[in-house]
Amino acid sequence: MNPDHEKLCSSPDWAAYLQSEILPAVTAGIRLGQDMLEIGPGPGAATTWLSPHVASLTALEADPAAATRLAALCPDGNVTIDTGDATQMPYDDGSFDSVGSFTMLHHVPTAAAQHRILTEALRVLRPGGTLLGSDSLASNDLHHFHAGDTYNPVEPATLLVWLRTLGFSSVTITVDEVLTFTARKPSPGDDAADACESQR
Ligand SMILES: C[S@@+](CC[C@H](N)C(=O)[O-])C[C@H]1O[C@@H](n2cnc3c(N)ncnc32)[C@H](O)[C@@H]1O
């Protein structure tokens, strides 16, 4: 991140905004489950809000310095910080009940890598688990703010198509001040449940 960006993402104002405006809305009605993975936690504004909501929170951060700083912020308790790339998640299939991605996809330099991250999210989710997230929408201001930094916002329609074609179900995309999304990994019982529902 460029210095201005780093400063904003580490600020109390950013944490207050994310924690009061975004996270309660995107998690409303979602079962986060016992084991959650957060990708791209950065300074941890979402991490600190999410950790009391789950039994175990794993955060996967590509930047080793950011991962070290965040680990110092979360010394004990239920948070594990791993350094690694979300395009190649170091976790077994079906490891998590939920995967969260907040303000990180636009920092992923190519569409192929963004798509790969969603593929990995589907792989590491348990059947019935949920992917949820929020991200910035493309704008001139956002572009300028990312001078010298990666700037690759995902088009909401592209995200919808990717999630559906990867095999997620119950996809919701909301476009407002920011983009928010939820998507479910189907579970084997879904077809039978759908058949019962359609016969009602
Ligand atoms: C703008 S920060 C967002 C931080 C935090 N999620 C928030 O909303 O405040 C984006 C973070 O994603 C991380 N990141 C970018 N690409 C990544 C990847 N492929 N795997 C894991 N983390 C990544 C960056 O290092 C950075 O810390």
The ligand as an ORCA input file, in Angstrom:
! r2SCAN-3c Opt
* xyz 0 1
  C      -6.463     -2.301      1.678
  S      -5.833     -3.595      2.665
  C      -7.352     -4.071      3.485
  C      -7.160     -4.371      4.924
  C      -8.398     -4.784      5.696
  N      -9.013     -5.968      5.142
  C      -9.398     -3.668      5.776
  O     -10.469     -3.769      5.160
  O      -9.125     -2.685      6.442
  C      -5.592     -4.983      1.547
  C      -4.724     -6.058      2.147
  O      -4.791     -7.215      1.314
  C      -3.508     -7.803      1.294
  N      -3.390     -8.671      0.113
  C      -3.338     -8.278     -1.197
  N      -3.231     -9.349     -1.994
  C      -3.233    -10.447     -1.189
  C      -3.134    -11.850     -1.429
  N      -3.024    -12.339     -2.668
  N      -3.177    -12.683     -0.376
  C      -3.302    -12.208      0.889
  N      -3.366    -10.892      1.182
  C      -3.342    -10.016      0.160
  C      -2.558     -6.604      1.258
  O      -1.243     -6.950      1.640
  C      -3.259     -5.658      2.245
  O      -2.798     -5.870      3.564
*
